[in-house]
Amino acid sequence: MTLIAIFFPFVSFFLRGRILTSILCLILQITLIGWIPAAVWAVISLQNSRADKRNKMLIKALKVK
């Protein structure tokens, strides 16, 4: 998924269900200069999403005890 976020940033957002963000990223990605910020944005967003899932699991585990 990280490679998709680097090479096809708009696809990364689309696969995670963020349609409007995907369209905005595609518009940014169309320009050659905008490709790098779009890729960075997609990778950071992916990492934040993974961290959110991990935190939710930890909070759930703490509430069980």
C-alpha positions in Angstrom: 0.0 0.0 0.0 2.9 2.3 0.7 4.2 1.8 -2.9 0.8 2.6 -4.3 0.8 5.8 -2.1 4.1 6.8 -3.6 3.6 6.0 -7.3 -0.2 6.5 -7.5 -1.2 8.8 -4.6 -4.8 9.3 -5.8 -5.4 5.5 -5.9 -4.3 5.2 -2.3 -7.0 7.6 -1.2 -9.5 6.0 -3.5 -8.9 2.5 -2.1 -9.4 3.7 1.4 -12.8 5.2 0.5 -11.8 8.9 0.4 -13.3 9.8 -2.9 -13.2 13.6 -2.7 -9.7 13.5 -1.3 -8.7 11.2 -4.2 -10.0 13.7 -6.7 -8.2 16.6 -5.1 -5.0 14.5 -5.0 -5.4 13.6 -8.7 -5.7 17.3 -9.6 -2.5 18.0 -7.7 -0.8 15.0 -9.1 -1.5 16.0 -12.7 1.2 18.6 -12.5 4.8 17.3 -12.4 5.7 19.6 -9.5 2.6 18.6 -7.6 3.4 14.9 -7.8 5.9 15.0 -4.9 3.6 16.8 -2.4 0.7 14.5 -3.5 2.9 11.4 -2.8 4.1 12.8 0.6 0.5 13.6 1.5 -0.7 10.1 0.6 2.1 8.4 2.6 1.6 10.6 5.7 -2.2 10.0 5.5 -1.6 6.2 5.2 0.7 6.2 8.2 -1.8 8.3 10.3 -4.6 5.9 9.3 -2.5 2.9 10.5 -1.6 4.7 13.7 -5.3 5.5 14.4 -6.2 1.8 13.9 -3.4 0.7 16.3 -4.5 3.3 18.9 -8.1 2.2 18.8 -7.0 -1.4 19.3 -4.9 -0.4 22.3 -7.7 1.6 23.9 -10.1 -1.3 23.3 -7.7 -3.7 25.0 -7.3 -1.4 28.0 -11.0 -1.0 28.4 -11.4 -4.8 28.6 -9.2 -5.1 31.6 
